[in-house]
Amino acid sequence: MIHYSCDRCRRSLQMDEEIRYSVSIEIQVALDSTEYEMGEDRDHLNELHEILERLDDSEKEEISRFAYQRRRFDLCSSCHREYVNNPLAMEAAAKLGFSQN
Ligand SMILES: [Zn+2]
């Protein structure tokens, strides 16, 4: 039997008793060039490759390492609730918003 645990609080989830939420996060470099917006059928990886060739080695390494990431997490219901309320894990102070009067 497959066992799941919450990736946030590490609590194990009883599949027959608890709702398990699956969160998928896709992170990619935003390509803002005009060419990119116009050519809808352009190959994104080619585009990325062209951009990478213009950069120096240290920038290249950094970007290619983080250019595209796909992560999957399992969350228990309470962690799911917190995640939905604050998906970017912002500080409590920032979440309240200093600009609100
Ligand atoms: Zn949890």
Boltz pocket constraint, residues with backbone or C-beta under 6 A from the ligand:
constraints:
  - pocket:
      binder: B
      contacts: [[A, 6], [A, 7], [A, 8], [A, 9], [A, 10], [A, 11], [A, 75], [A, 76], [A, 77], [A, 78], [A, 79], [A, 80]]
      max_distance: 6.0
